[in-house]
Amino acid sequence: MKDLRAAHIAATADIDPRASIGTGTVVWDLAQVREEARLGEQCVIGRGAYLGPGVVLGDRCKVQNHALVYEPAVLGDGVFVGPAAVLTNDLFPRAVTPAGELKRAEDWDAVGVVAMTGASIGARAVCIAPVRIGRWAMVAAGSVVTRDVPDFALVAGVPARRIGWVGRAGVPLEDAGAGELTCPRTGEAYVQQGDLLEPRAE
């Protein structure tokens, strides 16, 4: 484990000694960080949040209160996970084997959610692994994500479907015509080609 004096860890947080906590990261009350989890620098882990064994967070991530991030999830830099959101890891969950015996770790294959740089997952959203949340994409609160989300996509609903596009600022993009969209907050321009969106090359 890294020197926790370089991070702020609440007295009631449960941090496994085999976890790695980056410089400037804050872990609030009653959060649990399991063995071999790796948290980057300047992350914020909210009250009661759970990070499973081997979960990886990049730098400057926010995992809000009571969010559950199960292994083997991987979050890129700047990912936001809203309050009470769940990133699952078992596509066909059972407590017992077909013989009725309690399942052990070796009785199932964990699959993870991957959230790319800048992605946001809203409050109480559920991401059903294995799925990839693209760069700077946004999952609306309460959504259930069952398939990959493209970069910059805004998805909502049960199951979640794309309802628009967002830019790096997180606000919906406006149609500028001729396949271009612009961010009303930053003025950044984007180009849509089919089901994909990319910032316009300067």
N, C-alpha and C positions, 0 to 999 in steps of 0.2 A: 504494500500500500504506500502511496505517496505520503509525504509529510502533511498530516491533516491540519497542522497549524497554519498552512497556507490556504485552507478552506474554512468555511463556517459550518460546523456540524452541530445541530441542536442536541441537547443532552438526551432527549428521548428518542432520537433517531437510532435505528438498528443498522449498523454498517458492518458487514462481514470483513474481517481483517484481510481477506484475500482480494477485496475490491480495490479499485484504483480510482482516486478522486482527484480531479484536476485543480490546479491553482485557481483560487477565486470562486470556486463552486460553493453554493449554499444548499444545505440539506436541512429541511425544516422538520418540525416535531412529528414523531411517529412514522416517518418515512422509513422504508426498508430497502436497503441496497444489498443484494445477495452476492455470493462468492463469484469471483472472476468478472464481475461487472466492471466496465471501464467508462468512466465519466470524464469528458473533456474539461477544458477550462471555462470558467465563468458561467457554469450551468446553474439553474435554479430548480430544485426538486421540492415540490410542495408538500404540505402536511398530509400524511397518510398515503403518499404515493408508494408504489411498489415497482422495483426494477429487478427482474429475475436474473438467475445465474447466467453470466456471460453476456448480458445485454451491453450493447455498445452505444454510447452517445458521443457525438462530436462536440465541438466548442459552442458555447452560448446557446444551449438548448434550454427550453422551459418545459418541465413536466409538472402540470398543475395538481392541485389537491385531489387526492384519492384516485388519480389515474393509475391504471394497471398496465405495465409494459412487460409482457412475458417473453422469455427467451425462445428463440435466438434473435430477437429484434435488433435491428441496426438503424440508428438515427444519425443522419448527417449533421453538419454544422447548422445552427440556427433553426432547428426544428421545434415547433410548438405542439404540445400535447395538452388538450384542454381538460378541465375538471371532470373527473369520473369517466374519461375515455378509456377504452379497453383495446389493447393490441393483443390478439389471441395467438395461440401457437398449436392448436390441435384441430384439424379439419373434421375429424370424426371422433369426438370425445366420448369416452366411456370410463366409468370408475372401475369396472371389472373386466376380466378377460372373458371369452366365450365360456370358459369352464366355471365362471363365477368367482374367480380369485381376484383379489385386489390388484389392480395394475401397478407395476413398478416402472421406474423411469425407462428401463430397457425394453418395456413392452409396447412402446409407441415411438413414433418418429416426430420429433418437434419440428414445426415449420414456422418461419418467422415473417414478420412485417418489416419491410424496408421503407424508410421514409428519407427521401433525398433532401439535399440542401434547401433550407428555407421553407419546407412544407409545413402546413398547419392542419391539425386535426382538432375539430371543435368539441365542445363539451358533450359528454355522453355519447359520442360517436363510437362505433365498434368497427374495427378493421379485422376482417376474417382472414387469417393467414392461410396460404401465402399470397400476399399482395405487395405491390410496389406503389408507393405514393410519390409521384414525380416531383421534380424541382419546383419550388415555389407554388405548388398546388395547394388547394384549400378544400378541406372536407367540412361541410356544414355541420353544425351541432345536431346531434341525434341521428345522423346518417348511419347506414350499415354498408360498409364497403366490402364488396365480394369479388371485385376484379381490379386490375391495375388502373391507376389514375394517371393520365398524361401530365407532363410538365405544364405548369401554369393553369391547369384546369380547375374550375369550381364545380364540385359535385355535391349533390344533396339527394336525400330520399332513402327509401328502403325498397329495393336495393339502391345504392347511390348511382346516380347518372349525371353526366355533365350537363350543367345548366348555363354555363358561361365560362369566361376566362378571367383570371386575375393577374396582375403584375406583381413585381417584387414588393410594392407597397401594400398589397393585400386587398385593394379595392377593385371592384369589377372594371374591366376595360371597356372603352367605348368604341363603337364601330366608326372608323374613319374612311370607309369605302375602299374599294379595290383590294380587298383582302387584308387590309391593315387595321390594327386596333391601337388605341393610345390609352395611356394611364392618365386619368384626370388629375391625379395628385402630382405626378413627377414629370409628365409629358413624354415619358419613354414610349417608343413606338415598337409594335410587335407585328409580325407577319404570320398569317394563318395559311397553312397548306394542308388541306384535307382535315384530318383529325389532330394535327400537330400545330403547335405555336412556338415561335422562337422570337427573341428580340431582334429587331431589324439591325442588320449590319450597317455600321457607319462608314 
